[in-house]
Amino acid sequence: KSAGRARSALIVAVSSYASDNVSNLANTIIDAAKLQGALFKLGWSVEMALELGLEQAEKKVEEFAGRGAKGDDDCLFAFVGHGVELNGR
């Protein structure tokens, strides 16, 4: 990390799903915590968002993106969970 350069990360992790068509995941929160720890050791500021619904997750990502990076700042977004396509989206 160089002087004046911020490193911010948002990790969204979802292990439980309300749909019968999508199985729950056993290690999602553990994996997200490991990523958080690794980033923290590298000097990143990390925000965790756990078990959010779609609308909550979208809002959290928009808030994170809205803070914006300045100049040479680094931003990272990670999603830990299932990726699902529904109705072509």
Backbone as CSV, one residue per row, in Angstrom:
resi,resn,N_x,N_y,N_z,CA_x,CA_y,CA_z,C_x,C_y,C_z
1,LYS,0.856,-1.186,0.000,0.000,0.000,0.000,0.886,1.228,0.000
2,SER,0.731,2.072,-0.993,1.521,3.289,-1.052,0.785,4.435,-0.367
3,ALA,1.519,5.449,0.021,0.941,6.581,0.751,-0.198,7.208,-0.049
4,GLY,-1.306,7.459,0.624,-2.438,8.123,-0.002,-3.314,7.218,-0.847
5,ARG,-2.941,5.956,-0.957,-3.696,5.024,-1.788,-4.585,4.151,-0.902
6,ALA,-5.884,4.246,-1.097,-6.837,3.461,-0.298,-7.133,2.142,-0.986
7,ARG,-7.358,1.127,-0.172,-7.766,-0.183,-0.671,-9.019,-0.593,0.081
8,SER,-10.139,-0.625,-0.634,-11.427,-0.942,-0.021,-12.058,-2.135,-0.715
9,ALA,-12.599,-3.047,0.094,-13.246,-4.234,-0.457,-14.619,-4.432,0.173
10,LEU,-15.516,-4.955,-0.620,-16.829,-5.383,-0.150,-16.967,-6.861,-0.484
11,ILE,-17.239,-7.660,0.530,-17.482,-9.085,0.335,-18.930,-9.371,0.721
12,VAL,-19.702,-9.873,-0.237,-21.078,-10.289,0.008,-21.081,-11.811,0.002
13,ALA,-21.587,-12.406,1.077,-21.618,-13.860,1.181,-23.023,-14.341,1.525
14,VAL,-23.501,-15.309,0.758,-24.833,-15.869,0.974,-24.717,-17.391,0.993
15,SER,-25.141,-17.996,2.089,-25.083,-19.451,2.199,-26.462,-20.094,2.214
16,SER,-27.488,-19.329,2.564,-28.849,-19.867,2.690,-29.753,-19.275,1.622
17,TYR,-30.498,-20.150,0.970,-31.373,-19.718,-0.115,-32.799,-20.184,0.160
18,ALA,-33.773,-19.332,-0.155,-35.180,-19.626,0.118,-35.789,-20.576,-0.908
19,SER,-35.155,-20.739,-2.036,-35.695,-21.567,-3.110,-35.361,-23.042,-2.910
20,ASP,-36.323,-23.904,-3.227,-36.077,-25.348,-3.204,-35.175,-25.768,-4.362
21,ASN,-35.029,-24.902,-5.370,-34.226,-25.211,-6.551,-32.747,-24.909,-6.373
22,VAL,-32.391,-24.259,-5.266,-31.004,-23.873,-5.021,-30.595,-24.406,-3.654
23,SER,-29.542,-25.192,-3.624,-29.105,-25.772,-2.351,-28.335,-24.752,-1.519
24,ASN,-28.417,-24.919,-0.211,-27.631,-24.079,0.692,-26.168,-24.497,0.614
25,LEU,-25.285,-23.605,0.977,-23.847,-23.857,0.922,-23.271,-23.906,2.328
26,ALA,-22.446,-24.891,2.603,-21.940,-25.120,3.955,-20.786,-24.189,4.348
27,ASN,-19.931,-23.806,3.411,-18.685,-23.115,3.766,-18.601,-21.656,3.321
28,THR,-19.693,-21.109,2.881,-19.674,-19.752,2.325,-19.125,-18.716,3.301
29,ILE,-19.631,-18.702,4.512,-19.219,-17.698,5.489,-17.752,-17.911,5.873
30,ILE,-17.352,-19.166,5.993,-15.948,-19.469,6.299,-15.045,-18.978,5.174
31,ASP,-15.430,-19.244,3.923,-14.631,-18.794,2.781,-14.540,-17.272,2.732
32,ALA,-15.659,-16.604,2.986,-15.667,-15.138,2.980,-14.763,-14.596,4.086
33,ALA,-14.795,-15.217,5.254,-13.946,-14.777,6.369,-12.464,-14.982,6.051
34,LYS,-12.137,-16.067,5.359,-10.745,-16.299,4.951,-10.285,-15.231,3.969
35,LEU,-11.148,-14.888,3.021,-10.815,-13.826,2.067,-10.646,-12.501,2.794
36,GLN,-11.546,-12.210,3.723,-11.455,-10.986,4.512,-10.108,-10.928,5.243
37,GLY,-9.720,-12.012,5.889,-8.460,-12.056,6.621,-7.261,-11.839,5.727
38,ALA,-7.273,-12.473,4.552,-6.162,-12.320,3.614,-6.047,-10.875,3.135
39,LEU,-7.181,-10.273,2.804,-7.162,-8.880,2.344,-6.723,-7.940,3.463
40,PHE,-7.211,-8.201,4.670,-6.851,-7.370,5.819,-5.337,-7.397,6.045
41,LYS,-4.734,-8.577,5.929,-3.276,-8.703,6.090,-2.512,-7.914,5.036
42,LEU,-3.140,-7.711,3.880,-2.512,-6.954,2.799,-2.823,-5.460,2.877
43,GLY,-3.491,-5.044,3.949,-3.744,-3.627,4.151,-5.064,-3.109,3.613
44,TRP,-5.962,-4.000,3.261,-7.258,-3.591,2.734,-8.232,-3.299,3.870
45,SER,-9.103,-2.341,3.653,-10.263,-2.101,4.509,-11.383,-2.956,3.925
46,VAL,-11.951,-3.855,4.743,-12.912,-4.830,4.228,-14.246,-4.708,4.946
47,GLU,-15.301,-4.604,4.154,-16.668,-4.622,4.677,-17.300,-5.951,4.286
48,MET,-17.903,-6.618,5.264,-18.587,-7.885,5.009,-20.091,-7.664,5.065
49,ALA,-20.803,-8.282,4.145,-22.267,-8.259,4.131,-22.727,-9.705,3.993
50,LEU,-23.365,-10.218,5.035,-23.708,-11.637,5.074,-25.207,-11.876,4.982
51,GLU,-25.564,-12.911,4.253,-26.940,-13.409,4.171,-27.950,-12.340,3.745
52,LEU,-27.592,-11.567,2.733,-28.495,-10.545,2.225,-29.395,-11.133,1.144
53,GLY,-30.601,-10.602,1.055,-31.475,-10.919,-0.070,-31.016,-10.134,-1.286
54,LEU,-31.603,-10.411,-2.440,-31.188,-9.766,-3.684,-31.251,-8.242,-3.600
55,GLU,-32.370,-7.696,-3.149,-32.522,-6.241,-3.085,-31.530,-5.620,-2.107
56,GLN,-31.316,-6.275,-0.963,-30.349,-5.778,0.017,-28.937,-5.813,-0.552
57,ALA,-28.599,-6.884,-1.261,-27.267,-7.020,-1.851,-27.040,-5.956,-2.920
58,GLU,-28.049,-5.740,-3.772,-27.928,-4.709,-4.802,-27.711,-3.335,-4.174
59,LYS,-28.443,-3.048,-3.109,-28.298,-1.759,-2.422,-26.896,-1.624,-1.831
60,LYS,-26.384,-2.684,-1.211,-25.054,-2.650,-0.605,-23.980,-2.407,-1.663
61,VAL,-24.106,-3.077,-2.816,-23.145,-2.892,-3.903,-23.222,-1.466,-4.446
62,GLU,-24.426,-0.941,-4.608,-24.587,0.438,-5.081,-23.964,1.428,-4.103
63,GLU,-24.155,1.205,-2.804,-23.551,2.082,-1.795,-22.034,2.028,-1.878
64,PHE,-21.489,0.823,-2.015,-20.042,0.639,-2.116,-19.501,1.342,-3.366
65,ALA,-20.159,1.121,-4.493,-19.729,1.750,-5.748,-19.882,3.263,-5.686
66,GLY,-20.908,3.732,-4.981,-21.161,5.160,-4.870,-20.094,5.905,-4.092
67,ARG,-19.390,5.205,-3.216,-18.304,5.851,-2.474,-17.170,6.215,-3.411
68,GLY,-17.012,5.423,-4.454,-16.056,5.706,-5.509,-14.608,5.685,-5.085
69,ALA,-13.791,5.285,-6.011,-12.344,5.324,-5.813,-11.829,6.661,-6.314
70,LYS,-10.820,7.151,-5.665,-10.224,8.422,-6.067,-8.810,8.154,-6.574
71,GLY,-8.492,8.669,-7.738,-7.139,8.534,-8.272,-6.691,7.098,-8.392
72,ASP,-5.691,6.741,-7.612,-5.098,5.405,-7.683,-5.673,4.431,-6.661
73,ASP,-6.808,4.756,-6.026,-7.406,3.860,-5.045,-7.781,2.529,-5.692
74,ASP,-7.744,1.482,-4.895,-8.143,0.155,-5.354,-9.455,-0.228,-4.692
75,CYS,-10.379,-0.788,-5.468,-11.645,-1.285,-4.945,-11.839,-2.707,-5.435
76,LEU,-12.375,-3.554,-4.556,-12.604,-4.945,-4.903,-13.981,-5.348,-4.407
77,PHE,-14.723,-6.034,-5.263,-16.002,-6.615,-4.871,-15.908,-8.113,-5.056
78,ALA,-16.348,-8.866,-4.049,-16.371,-10.323,-4.148,-17.726,-10.830,-3.685
79,PHE,-18.277,-11.766,-4.441,-19.502,-12.438,-4.051,-19.160,-13.904,-3.804
80,VAL,-19.537,-14.395,-2.632,-19.316,-15.793,-2.280,-20.689,-16.431,-2.113
81,GLY,-21.033,-17.325,-3.019,-22.336,-17.977,-3.000,-22.645,-18.524,-4.379
82,HIS,-23.906,-18.863,-4.608,-24.332,-19.351,-5.916,-24.514,-18.196,-6.882
83,GLY,-24.188,-18.420,-8.129,-24.559,-17.512,-9.207,-25.722,-18.164,-9.942
84,VAL,-26.848,-17.485,-10.032,-28.052,-18.081,-10.612,-28.623,-17.151,-11.668
85,GLU,-28.991,-17.713,-12.791,-29.695,-16.960,-13.813,-31.181,-17.241,-13.677
86,LEU,-31.981,-16.188,-13.640,-33.423,-16.324,-13.499,-34.090,-15.442,-14.539
87,ASN,-34.883,-16.041,-15.388,-35.577,-15.288,-16.447,-34.620,-14.487,-17.307
88,GLY,-33.479,-15.092,-17.625,-32.510,-14.430,-18.492,-31.678,-13.363,-17.834
89,ARG,-31.742,-13.242,-16.510,-30.981,-12.225,-15.791,-30.064,-12.865,-14.787
